[in-house]
Structures are given as C-alpha cells and as structure tokens.
C-alpha cells in the first residue's frame, strides 16, 4: 500500500496527462521562470502572475480550486475560507514535499510576525492538511478556532502558503480567497474580507476566477461588480458558474444564456459552466475519472443537452485548457514588466546596502568604518572651507539644493555684512545729515544726557554737528586739571576717552557676529554629517564628538575676541599712515571751510558783493587786512575740532583693523580652520575601544536588515538572470 506521500505524488502523476495540462511546451519555460523567482521570495516584493479564485461564501470556490490544482481542500466548517490560501505548485520530479508557512499581514506586531514567520510544517500528504490549517488558524487567533467567546476576528489578512513540490506537471500559483460576506452582524469581518479580496484583485498580474453559483441570481453576486472595478478592460476576469445541479427545474435556459455570455451580465473572457462533486460524492471518495465522467454525463443529459451549450465552455477540463492559453498570453505580456521591476528592486536594494555600510561587529571593523567615515567628512569639510564646490562632492554643493552646504560663501557674506555694519552703524555716536529729521534712527544726545552714567543705552546715537561738539567739550573738560573756565589742549587722554566711548558697542556687535558664524558652521556640519553618515545611530554618535570639538573651538574664539577687545581698551595706538593722512585732510578741509566763510563775509560787507583783485601790492594788502579782521580764533572750538578730527581719523583706521582681526583671528583661526580637524582620521585613531563601540557599534536591527538585504540582492540577481535566459 502506498504511503500518504506516495499517494499524493501518484495522484499528481496520474492527473498530469489530463487534470493538469496548464503546462505545454510553449509555456513550460515561462511558468518555470515565474516559479523560480517566486521560490526566491521575489513575489513578496512585487506582484507575479497568478490565478485567484474568489466569490461569495459557499459559491464552490474550493471545488474549483481542487479541480485546477488537484489539491483536496478540507471542507468541514468552512475553516479553509477564514484566510487566503496561496497554493504554489512547483514541478520538480526529483522531489516530493508539501510545505506550509504563514505570511503575516503588515498590521501584525513585531512579536506576532516573529511567531508566524517561524511557523513551518512539513506535510507527509494531503491528509495532514486539515490539521495544519487548524494549527495555522489557532496561531492567527481566528475566532471559533481558539475560543468562540474570545474577542478575536473571524477572518484575517494573514496568508497560509502551501508549497507543493514534486511531479505536479505544473508550475503555477493559485490563491483561494475567503468568500465575500453578503450579510453579517460583524461589520469588521466584512471589511476584513473585502480588503483582503481587493488587495489581490487590484494587481494587474492577477487572473480573476470569479466563481458564481447557478442557484443564485448573478445580479446579487458582488464578485462580478468587484472584478469589473479592478479589471475595467475585462482582460483578466473569467466567470465560473458552479452548482447547476441545484437550480430549480425550468431555469436551465437562463443559466445557459449566462454561460454563452448572452445574458445582460457579460464578460469579455466569458463564462465556464462546471458541475462540482456533491458532498456525498466527496465522502464516498469520488475519483478524478469518476468526477469527469459524472460531469460529462450531466451536461449530455436533458435538459442541458437541449441548451446548445458551447462544449468548449463546459467542464473543468475545458476550463484548464482555456486558462492555459490565457495564462500563456498573460505571462508573455507581464514578464518584461516583471523584469524591469526586479531590476529596479535590485538597484534600490544595492543603494540601501551601500547606505548601511560594511559590517561592524568587531572593534577593528568599527575602527575601519569610522576611519573611512571621518575621511569622507574631512574631504567634504576641506572642500567647503576652501570654497571648492566641484569635483567628487559637487552633488552635495549643487547650487539650488541647500545653501547651508556652501560654507565659504556663507562665511564670506556674513563677514561682509559684519564689516559693513561696523563701518556704518558701530560707532556709539554718528553725526546725522542736516536734512535728517530729529526723529531719525537712534537716540539723540539730549536723551542720553538724561540717563545716569551707569545706565547709558548701548544703542547708536544720531547727533547733529553741534551735539557732537558739545559731547567732545564735555569729555575734554572732564579730564581738565585747570580751572573750569579753561579748556585744555587736545591730549592723548582725551583722544583715548573719546575713542573708547565711540567703540563701546564693538564688543556686542562682534559677539553677535561670532554667534552668527557659529550657527552657520553648525548648519553646515549637520548637512555634511547627514550626507556622509546614513545610519542614524552612528550619525548621532559622530555629531556628539563633533559638537564637543565645535564647542571647544567656540570657547577659544571667545577667548580670542576678549583679547582683541582688551587691546582696544588700551591707549589708542597706530602706525598706519592713513591715520596721519586722515588728520591732515581733515585739518585742510577745516581750514578751507573757515577761509571760505571769511571770504564770503568780507566780499559781502567790504567789496559790495563782488571781488576784483588785481595783481598789485595794494589790492593784496587790502585783501589780507580784510580777512585778518574777520578770522576769529575760538580756542575751545578749535580744540574740539582738533579732537573730533583726530577721533574720526583714528576710528576709521581702528575699525578696519578690528574687523580684520575679528574675521582672521577669531573666525578663521578658531571656527573655520579647526573645522577640518573636528572629526578626522587622527581623531578616530585616538578613540578607545569603548568609545568606538559607543559611537558606531551595529544594532541588531541594522545587522538583521543587512542580512535581509544581502539575501534579497542575491535573489534579485538570480531572478534577473533567470528571466534573461
């Protein structure tokens, strides 16, 4: 007596010549290609050509499926229809295996997915199928299979995959879906089934076998309308009419009209009429030959023989032959698309593998990985500091992508803005134009005088020429050791105090500029690390190290700025010849203005508004005498003019020096130049094993993901090769 395993193999072999003729010489190679790439798991990532049997509950789907595949599904209590059952037939004469697995739905938790993916059963024969289905149902938590009183679903989106490997004579995937529920008190159950069915029907690579019982009005069969929604062109829907033996007598012509595609419900691919074995026939162990004979006799007898049925559209054998041709055409049409999708998946997988990087399980691997990463960061940072936006990193610096990446350009703009502000807005007191309104920007001298010395505002004061002179007088008198009525000659002390008050805002302005540049550097570092380091955990660890280096550089920059500001607090000193030039120019301008005023006055009062001077001794003496009588020297005004001229001359020179010192010694020396060494190979070489592990040790998720991607990459590469043959 044959063993159960031998029984199903023998069954498959016996049916190979009649039951399963879906493989022909023209389609065998294509079917085998689809089977091979499906066996590699590619079907988990893209849709592959397959047959899907669907319909309302109790429409006879399982019997149709058994007729196509030869797999005898258990029919007790409808357990089989609580979830999708994916049957994969793999023709391999040298092997005899039946393997059952569970494919958990995406809605499952990680723990549930782990339990379900670990489910794998080796069946010794189809007699084991009811037990395996029951075990899978319990693991899926299906109501009535676990505990009828539990609040668990009656249907699930999980899939039971049944791989039948042996001398099946067929390479094919057929899916049996739960029947659509017409009426139910549980709306959630109905929605679960509808979503599951829709998920299969919407794939353009699914051939829809829409099963409708002859005993029901086709207008009430939701599967036909559903198939039309997803297959608007009607090129992949086949109607299958079952249970013609259960209709009322006298209605055969209506069913015949539907089978001949003459009814108001029409399908481009038409209908097939089948007679499935009855429960009594199945219980008696009706053989395949007996089923064929019974079906033939049924349709050759009255009243069916009078309906002029298309004999090629009657019986399971004709259905299989039709599906053979349909599947051949379908596969030929879809294979080029499948090949392109697999190639695209391979590129995506390789890209993700490249982003994850090499394995980092040992300290040496971690150190090597971080050394490579630090070198990438170093090269990128150096290019940014040098303003070299082309070459290997041109994508990162691409114009219009992210302005944060062009570091040198942003620093240059920030320094220019700082220099411009220092040149026009940094002085504590700025002389305003004669036409500038009193309500102009900044405060006036009068508003300042109302404040105490300890609470003077640090905003810029916009003063008239007179207010500027009054301020100079006030400062000079405050340092005089003579009587209050007297006024000292301009001294170094007066220059110093005037200058220090004028540059009192420099510190705040420079500190703001330092923070601005620091923010620019921070944004660049974030963009650079996002570009160089893909792993979130590693990037976070590297950012902490770089942050420490940046903080240290910022503190050094602050110390440098404090030193520069301290230098400005000392006595004003310069050897820049522009200072002398500026003073001489200012004195010459003042002399010209004074002379012009005297000339205008003399002309108006002594020369009757017109000056005619001939080159004679008399006229020249008269002119000199006239000017001498009108040039009045006010020592106080002259001293103030001298002090203000000296102040302005020195301030211009000192401002330029200060701006250069801040930009070069503070910004460049500490924030920019040190950036390239914030995380370079030298830094990595100094890290301890614990620090290396803390920064870049590989998480279990990354390790698992890499292994999965490597397996996927291999499967995609082999699949592409398989599809090219």
C-alpha positions in Angstrom: 0.0 0.0 0.0 1.3 3.4 -0.9 2.3 5.8 1.8 0.4 9.1 2.1 3.3 10.9 0.5 3.3 8.4 -2.4 -0.5 8.7 -2.7 -0.5 12.4 -3.5 2.5 12.1 -5.8 0.9 9.3 -7.6 -2.3 11.4 -7.8 -0.4 14.2 -9.3 1.3 11.9 -11.8 -2.0 10.3 -12.8 -3.5 13.7 -13.3 -0.6 15.2 -15.2 -1.9 14.0 -18.6 -5.5 15.0 -18.0 -6.1 17.1 -14.9 -3.1 19.4 -15.2 -2.4 20.4 -18.7 -1.7 24.0 -18.0 1.9 23.4 -18.9 2.5 23.0 -22.6 5.8 23.1 -24.4 5.3 26.8 -25.1 4.5 27.8 -21.6 6.6 25.4 -19.5 9.7 27.5 -19.6 7.9 30.7 -18.7 5.9 29.1 -15.9 9.2 27.7 -14.6 10.8 31.1 -14.7 7.9 32.6 -12.7 8.1 29.7 -10.3 11.8 30.0 -9.8 11.7 33.7 -9.0 8.7 33.2 -6.7 10.7 30.5 -4.9 13.4 33.0 -4.3 10.9 35.3 -2.4 10.6 37.9 -5.2 6.8 37.5 -5.0 6.9 39.1 -1.5 8.1 42.4 -3.1 6.3 42.6 -6.5 3.2 41.1 -7.9 3.7 38.0 -10.0 1.3 36.3 -12.5 -1.2 34.1 -10.5 -4.7 32.8 -10.5 -7.1 33.9 -7.8 -10.3 32.0 -7.1 -12.9 34.3 -5.5 -16.6 34.6 -5.0 -19.3 34.8 -2.3 -19.4 32.4 0.6 -20.4 28.8 -0.4 -20.1 29.6 -4.1 -18.0 26.4 -4.7 -14.6 28.0 -4.8 -12.7 25.2 -3.1 -14.1 22.7 -5.5 -13.0 24.8 -8.5 -9.6 25.2 -6.9 -9.2 21.5 -6.3 -10.2 20.9 -9.9 -7.5 23.2 -11.2 -4.7 22.1 -8.8 -5.5 18.6 -7.7 -5.1 19.7 -4.0 -8.1 18.3 -2.0 -9.1 21.0 0.5 -11.0 20.1 3.6 -14.5 21.4 3.7 -15.5 21.0 7.3 -17.0 24.1 8.9 -15.5 26.4 6.3 -12.2 26.7 8.1 -10.4 27.0 4.9 -12.1 30.2 3.9 -11.2 32.2 7.0 -7.9 33.4 5.4 -6.3 33.4 2.0 -4.6 30.2 1.0 -1.8 30.5 -1.5 -1.0 27.3 -3.4 2.3 27.2 -5.1 2.8 24.2 -7.5 6.4 23.6 -8.4 7.1 20.9 -10.9 10.2 19.0 -9.7 10.1 15.3 -10.4 13.1 14.5 -8.2 11.4 16.0 -5.0 8.3 15.2 -3.0 7.5 17.9 -0.5 4.5 19.8 0.9 5.5 22.8 3.0 3.0 25.0 4.8 4.0 28.5 6.0 2.3 31.6 7.3 2.8 35.1 5.8 1.7 37.6 8.5 -0.1 40.7 7.5 1.6 44.1 7.8 -0.8 45.0 10.6 0.7 42.4 12.9 3.0 43.5 15.7 6.7 42.5 15.6 6.2 39.8 18.1 3.2 38.3 16.2 5.2 38.5 13.0 8.1 36.6 14.6 5.8 33.8 15.8 4.0 33.5 12.5 7.1 33.6 10.3 8.6 30.8 12.4 5.6 28.6 11.6 6.6 25.9 9.1 5.2 22.4 8.7 6.3 19.6 6.5 3.3 17.5 5.4 3.6 13.9 4.7 0.5 14.0 2.5 -2.8 15.9 1.9 -4.3 14.0 4.8 -2.3 16.3 7.1 -3.8 19.4 5.6 -6.8 19.8 7.9 -4.6 19.6 11.0 -2.1 22.1 9.6 -4.9 24.5 8.7 -6.3 24.2 12.2 -2.9 24.9 13.7 -2.4 28.0 11.5 -5.9 29.2 12.4 -5.1 29.0 16.1 -1.8 30.8 15.6 -3.6 33.5 13.7 -6.1 33.9 16.5 -9.2 33.2 14.5 -12.4 33.1 16.4 -14.0 29.7 16.8 -10.6 28.1 16.3 -9.2 29.5 19.6 -12.2 30.1 21.7 -15.7 31.1 20.5 -16.0 33.5 23.4 -12.8 35.4 22.7 -13.0 38.9 21.2 -11.0 37.9 18.2 -11.6 38.2 14.4 -13.3 35.5 12.4 -11.2 36.4 9.4 -7.6 37.6 9.0 -5.4 39.2 6.4 -2.7 36.6 7.1 -1.9 34.1 4.4 -1.3 30.4 4.5 1.2 29.5 1.9 1.2 25.9 0.7 4.1 24.8 -1.5 3.6 21.6 -3.4 6.9 20.5 -4.8 7.1 17.3 -6.8 6.0 15.8 -10.1 2.9 18.0 -10.3 3.3 18.6 -14.0 2.5 22.3 -13.3 4.3 25.5 -12.3 1.6 27.8 -11.0 0.3 29.9 -8.1 -3.4 29.8 -7.3 -4.9 31.6 -4.4 -8.2 30.7 -2.6 -9.7 33.7 -1.0 -12.3 33.9 1.7 -15.8 34.3 0.3 -17.4 37.7 0.3 -19.9 38.1 3.0 -23.3 39.4 1.9 -24.9 39.8 5.3 -23.2 39.8 8.7 -23.7 41.4 12.1 -19.9 41.9 12.3 -19.0 44.8 10.1 -15.4 44.4 10.9 -15.4 40.8 9.5 -17.0 42.0 6.2 -14.4 44.8 5.9 -11.5 42.5 6.5 -12.6 40.1 3.8 -13.3 42.9 1.3 -9.9 44.5 1.9 -8.2 41.1 1.5 -10.0 40.3 -1.7 -9.4 43.8 -3.1 -5.7 43.5 -2.4 -5.5 40.6 -4.7 -7.9 41.8 -7.4 -6.2 45.2 -7.9 -2.9 43.6 -9.1 -2.8 43.7 -12.8 -0.9 40.4 -12.7 -3.8 38.5 -11.2 -6.2 36.5 -13.3 -9.5 36.7 -11.6 -11.5 33.5 -11.5 -14.9 34.8 -10.4 -17.0 31.9 -9.1 -20.8 32.4 -9.1 -23.3 29.6 -8.1 -26.0 29.0 -10.7 -28.6 28.7 -7.8 -28.2 32.5 -7.1 -29.1 35.5 -9.2 -25.9 36.8 -10.7 -27.0 40.3 -10.0 -26.6 39.6 -6.3 -23.0 38.3 -6.8 -20.7 41.1 -5.6 -17.6 39.4 -7.0 -18.7 40.3 -10.6 -19.0 44.0 -9.8 -15.8 43.9 -7.8 -13.9 42.3 -10.6 -15.2 45.0 -13.0 -13.9 47.7 -10.7 -10.4 46.4 -10.8 -10.4 45.0 -14.3 -12.2 47.7 -16.3 -10.9 46.3 -19.6 -12.1 42.9 -18.7 -8.9 41.2 -20.0 -8.2 39.1 -16.8 -11.6 38.1 -15.5 -13.1 34.7 -16.1 -16.6 33.8 -14.9 -17.1 30.3 -13.5 -20.7 29.1 -12.9 -21.0 26.3 -10.4 -23.8 24.2 -8.9 -26.0 23.9 -11.9 -27.5 20.7 -10.4 -29.0 22.8 -7.6 -31.2 25.1 -9.6 -34.9 24.9 -10.0 -36.2 22.9 -12.9 -37.1 25.1 -15.9 -34.4 27.7 -15.2 -31.7 25.9 -17.2 -32.1 28.3 -20.2 -31.3 31.3 -18.0 -28.1 29.6 -16.9 -27.3 28.5 -20.4 -27.7 32.1 -21.7 -25.3 33.3 -19.0 -22.8 30.5 -19.8 -23.0 31.5 -23.5 -22.3 35.2 -22.5 -25.6 36.3 -23.9 -27.1 37.5 -20.6 -27.2 41.2 -19.6 -24.1 40.4 -17.5 -21.3 39.9 -20.0 -17.6 39.3 -19.6 -15.0 39.8 -22.3 -13.4 36.5 -21.4 -16.8 34.8 -21.0 -18.1 32.1 -18.6 -17.5 28.5 -17.9 -20.1 26.0 -16.6 -18.9 23.4 -14.1 -20.6 20.7 -12.1 -18.7 20.2 -8.8 -18.8 16.9 -6.9 -21.5 16.9 -4.2 -20.6 16.4 -0.5 -21.9 12.8 -0.8 -19.6 12.2 -3.8 -16.6 13.5 -1.8 -17.4 11.5 1.2 -17.5 8.4 -0.9 -14.1 9.2 -2.3 -15.1 10.1 -5.8 -12.1 9.6 -8.1 -11.0 12.1 -10.7 -12.1 9.9 -13.5 -15.4 9.4 -11.8 -15.8 13.2 -11.5 -15.0 13.7 -15.2 -17.5 11.1 -16.2 -20.2 12.4 -13.9 -19.7 15.9 -15.2 -19.8 14.7 -18.9 -23.0 12.7 -18.4 -24.7 15.5 -16.5 -24.3 18.0 -19.4 -25.1 15.4 -22.1 -28.4 14.6 -20.5 -31.7 16.5 -20.6 -32.4 19.3 -20.1 -28.8 20.5 -20.6 -28.2 18.8 -24.0 -31.1 20.9 -25.4 -29.5 24.3 -24.4 -27.0 24.3 -27.3 -24.1 24.9 -24.9 -20.7 25.7 -26.3 -18.9 22.4 -25.5 -15.6 24.2 -25.1 -17.1 26.2 -22.2 -18.3 23.3 -20.2 -16.4 21.2 -17.7 -13.2 21.5 -15.7 -11.0 20.1 -18.4 -12.0 22.9 -20.9 -11.6 25.5 -18.2 -8.0 24.3 -17.6 -7.2 24.3 -21.3 -8.6 27.8 -21.6 -6.6 29.0 -18.6 -3.6 27.5 -20.2 -3.8 29.8 -23.2 -4.9 32.8 -21.1 -2.0 32.3 -18.7 0.5 31.9 -21.5 -0.6 35.2 -23.0 -0.7 36.9 -19.6 2.8 35.8 -18.6 4.3 36.8 -22.0 2.7 40.2 -21.6 3.8 40.7 -17.9 7.3 39.2 -17.9 9.1 42.3 -19.4 7.4 44.4 -16.7 8.4 41.9 -14.0 12.0 42.0 -15.2 12.1 45.8 -15.0 10.6 45.8 -11.6 13.1 43.3 -10.3 15.9 45.3 -11.8 14.6 48.4 -10.1 14.3 46.5 -6.8 17.9 45.3 -7.2 19.1 48.9 -7.6 17.1 50.0 -4.6 18.5 47.2 -2.5 22.1 47.8 -3.5 21.6 51.5 -2.7 20.3 50.7 0.8 23.1 48.2 1.3 25.6 50.9 0.4 24.0 53.3 2.8 24.1 50.8 5.7 27.7 50.3 5.0 30.0 47.3 5.8 29.6 45.0 8.7 30.6 46.5 12.1 30.6 43.6 14.6 34.2 43.8 15.7 36.3 46.7 17.0 38.6 46.5 14.0 35.6 46.7 11.7 34.2 49.6 13.6 37.5 51.5 13.6 37.9 50.9 9.9 34.3 52.1 9.2 34.8 55.2 11.3 38.2 56.0 9.7 36.5 55.8 6.3 33.6 58.0 7.5 35.9 60.6 9.1 37.9 60.8 5.9 34.8 61.4 3.9 33.8 64.2 6.4 37.3 65.6 6.3 37.3 65.8 2.5 33.9 67.3 2.4 34.7 69.9 5.1 38.0 70.9 3.5 36.3 71.4 0.2 33.7 73.6 1.9 36.3 75.6 3.8 38.4 76.1 0.6 35.2 77.0 -1.4 35.9 74.2 -3.8 32.3 73.2 -4.8 33.1 71.0 -7.7 34.7 67.6 -8.0 33.6 64.5 -6.2 31.3 66.4 -3.8 29.6 68.5 -6.4 26.2 66.9 -5.7 26.4 68.0 -2.1 27.3 71.5 -3.1 25.0 71.7 -6.0 23.6 75.2 -6.5 19.9 75.4 -5.5 19.9 72.4 -3.3 20.9 73.5 0.2 22.5 76.9 0.8 23.8 75.5 4.1 26.4 73.5 2.2 28.4 76.3 0.6 30.2 77.2 3.8 32.9 79.6 2.4 30.3 81.6 0.5 28.1 81.9 3.6 31.0 82.9 5.8 32.1 85.5 3.3 28.7 87.0 3.1 28.5 87.1 6.9 31.9 88.8 7.2 30.9 91.4 4.6 27.7 92.2 6.5 29.7 92.5 9.7 32.3 94.8 8.0 29.5 97.0 6.5 27.7 97.2 9.8 30.9 98.1 11.6 31.7 100.8 9.0 28.3 102.5 9.2 26.5 101.5 12.4 29.1 100.5 15.0 30.1 104.0 16.4 28.4 105.0 19.6 27.7 108.4 18.2 27.1 109.1 14.5 26.7 112.5 13.0 23.4 112.8 11.1 22.8 114.7 7.9 21.4 118.2 8.1 18.2 117.0 6.4 17.8 114.0 8.7 14.8 114.5 11.0 15.2 114.6 14.7 13.1 111.5 15.0 15.6 109.6 12.9 17.2 106.2 13.9 18.9 106.0 17.2 18.8 108.4 20.2 19.8 112.0 20.5 22.4 113.4 22.8 19.7 115.1 24.9 18.1 111.7 25.6 21.5 110.3 26.6 22.2 113.1 29.0 19.0 112.3 30.9 20.4 108.9 31.8 22.8 108.2 34.6 26.4 107.2 33.7 25.7 103.6 34.9 22.7 103.1 32.7 23.7 104.6 29.3 21.9 102.8 26.5 24.1 100.8 24.0 22.1 101.9 21.0 23.7 104.2 18.5 23.1 108.0 19.0 22.3 110.1 15.9 23.6 113.6 16.6 23.9 117.0 14.9 27.3 118.7 14.4 26.6 120.9 17.4 25.7 117.9 19.6 28.8 116.1 18.6 30.9 119.2 19.5 29.1 119.5 22.9 30.0 115.9 23.6 33.6 116.5 22.8 33.7 119.6 25.0 32.1 117.6 27.9 34.7 114.8 27.7 37.7 117.2 27.3 36.6 119.4 30.3 36.0 116.3 32.4 39.7 115.4 32.2 41.0 119.0 32.7 43.0 119.8 35.8 42.8 123.5 35.2 40.0 125.9 36.2 36.5 125.1 35.0 36.5 128.0 32.7 39.7 127.0 30.9 39.9 124.4 28.2 42.9 122.1 27.7 44.9 121.4 24.6 44.0 118.1 22.9 45.8 115.3 24.7 46.2 111.5 24.4 43.9 111.1 27.3 41.1 112.9 25.7 41.6 111.0 22.4 41.5 107.8 24.4 38.3 108.5 26.3 36.6 109.7 23.2 37.6 106.6 21.2 36.7 104.2 24.0 33.2 105.7 24.2 32.8 105.6 20.4 33.8 101.9 20.2 31.8 100.8 23.3 29.4 98.9 21.0 32.0 96.9 19.3 32.0 94.0 21.8 28.3 93.3 21.5 28.4 93.6 17.7 31.4 91.2 17.4 29.9 88.7 19.8 26.7 88.7 17.7 28.8 88.1 14.6 30.6 85.2 16.3 27.3 83.6 17.1 26.1 84.1 13.6 29.1 82.4 12.1 28.9 79.6 14.7 25.3 79.0 13.7 26.4 78.8 10.0 29.1 76.3 10.9 26.6 74.2 12.9 24.1 74.0 10.0 26.9 73.0 7.6 28.1 70.3 10.0 24.6 68.9 10.3 24.2 68.9 6.5 27.6 67.3 6.0 27.0 64.5 8.5 23.6 63.8 7.0 25.3 63.4 3.7 28.2 61.3 4.9 26.6 59.1 7.6 23.4 57.3 6.8 23.0 55.2 10.0 21.0 57.3 12.5 22.8 55.8 15.5 26.3 56.4 14.1 25.4 59.9 12.9 24.2 60.7 16.4 27.4 59.5 17.9 29.6 61.3 15.5 27.6 64.5 16.0 28.3 64.3 19.7 32.0 64.1 19.1 31.9 67.0 16.5 29.8 69.0 18.9 32.4 68.7 21.6 35.1 69.9 19.1 32.9 72.8 17.9 32.2 73.9 21.5 35.9 73.9 22.3 36.6 76.0 19.2 33.9 78.4 20.0 35.3 78.9 23.5 38.7 79.6 22.0 37.2 82.1 19.6 35.5 83.8 22.5 38.8 84.0 24.4 40.5 85.4 21.3 37.7 88.0 20.9 38.1 89.0 24.6 41.8 89.5 24.0 41.2 91.7 20.9 38.6 93.8 22.9 41.1 94.1 25.7 43.6 95.5 23.3 41.0 98.1 22.2 40.6 99.2 25.8 44.3 100.2 26.0 45.7 103.5 24.8 44.9 104.2 21.1 48.0 103.5 19.1 48.6 103.1 15.4 51.4 103.2 12.9 49.1 103.3 9.9 50.0 106.2 7.7 46.3 106.6 6.8 45.8 108.0 10.3 48.1 110.9 9.5 46.6 111.3 6.1 43.1 111.4 7.5 44.1 114.1 10.1 45.9 116.3 7.5 42.9 116.0 5.2 40.5 116.9 8.0 42.6 120.0 9.0 42.9 121.1 5.4 39.1 120.8 5.0 38.5 122.7 8.2 40.9 125.5 7.1 39.2 125.7 3.7 35.8 125.9 5.2 37.0 128.7 7.7 38.7 130.7 4.9 35.6 130.3 2.7 33.4 131.7 5.4 35.7 134.7 6.0 35.9 135.3 2.3 32.2 135.3 1.8 31.8 137.7 4.8 34.4 140.1 3.5 33.1 140.1 0.0 29.6 140.8 1.2 30.5 143.6 3.6 33.6 145.3 2.2 33.6 144.6 -1.5 30.0 145.2 -2.3 29.4 141.6 -3.1 32.0 141.5 -5.8 35.6 140.7 -5.5 38.1 142.2 -8.0 41.7 141.7 -7.1 44.4 142.7 -9.4 47.9 141.6 -9.0 49.1 144.7 -7.2 50.6 145.1 -3.8 47.8 147.4 -2.7 45.0 145.0 -3.5 46.7 142.1 -1.9 47.4 144.0 1.4 43.7 145.2 1.4 42.5 141.5 1.0 44.8 140.2 3.8 43.7 143.0 6.1 40.1 142.3 5.4 40.5 138.6 6.1 42.6 139.2 9.2 39.9 141.3 10.8 37.3 138.5 10.3 39.2 135.3 11.1 38.4 134.9 14.8 40.1 132.0 16.6 38.0 130.4 19.3 40.4 128.2 21.2 37.7 126.0 22.6 36.1 125.4 19.2 39.5 124.8 17.7 40.4 122.3 20.3 37.1 120.5 19.8 37.6 120.5 16.1 41.1 119.1 16.5 39.9 116.4 18.9 36.9 115.4 16.7 39.2 115.2 13.6 41.7 113.1 15.5 38.9 110.8 16.8 37.4 110.3 13.4 40.8 109.7 11.8 41.8 107.1 14.4 38.3 105.5 14.5 38.4 104.8 10.7 41.8 103.1 11.0 40.9 101.2 14.2 37.6 100.0 12.8 39.3 98.4 9.7 41.9 96.8 12.0 39.3 95.5 14.3 37.2 94.0 11.5 40.2 92.2 10.1 41.3 90.9 13.5 37.9 89.5 14.2 37.5 87.9 10.8 41.0 86.5 10.7 42.0 85.8 14.3 38.6 84.9 15.7 36.5 83.4 12.8 39.1 81.9 10.6 41.7 80.8 13.2 39.3 79.1 15.5 35.9 78.4 13.9 36.9 77.7 10.3 40.4 76.4 10.3 39.8 74.0 13.2 36.6 72.6 11.5 38.5 70.2 9.2 40.0 68.5 12.3 36.8 68.3 14.2 36.4 64.6 13.2 39.3 63.4 11.0 41.2 60.0 10.9 43.5 61.4 13.6 40.6 61.8 16.0 39.4 58.3 15.2 42.8 56.9 15.9 42.7 58.4 19.4 39.4 56.9 20.3 39.3 54.0 22.8 37.6 50.7 22.1 34.7 51.7 24.4 34.3 55.0 22.6 34.4 53.3 19.2 31.7 50.8 20.3 29.6 53.6 21.7 29.7 55.6 18.5 29.3 53.0 15.8 28.5 49.6 17.2 26.0 47.9 14.9 22.5 47.5 16.3 20.7 44.2 16.0 18.2 45.9 13.6 21.0 47.0 11.3 22.6 43.6 11.4 19.3 41.9 10.6 18.5 44.4 7.9 21.8 43.9 6.2 21.4 40.2 6.1 17.9 40.6 4.7 19.1 43.0 2.0 22.0 40.7 1.1 19.6 37.8 0.7 17.3 40.0 -1.3 20.1 41.2 -3.5 21.1 37.6 -4.3 17.5 36.7 -5.0 17.0 39.6 -7.3 20.3 39.0 -9.2 19.5 35.3 -9.7 15.9 36.2 -10.7 17.2 38.7 -13.3 19.5 36.0 -14.7 16.6 33.6 -14.7 14.4 36.0 -16.6 17.1 36.7 -19.2 17.6 33.0 -20.1 
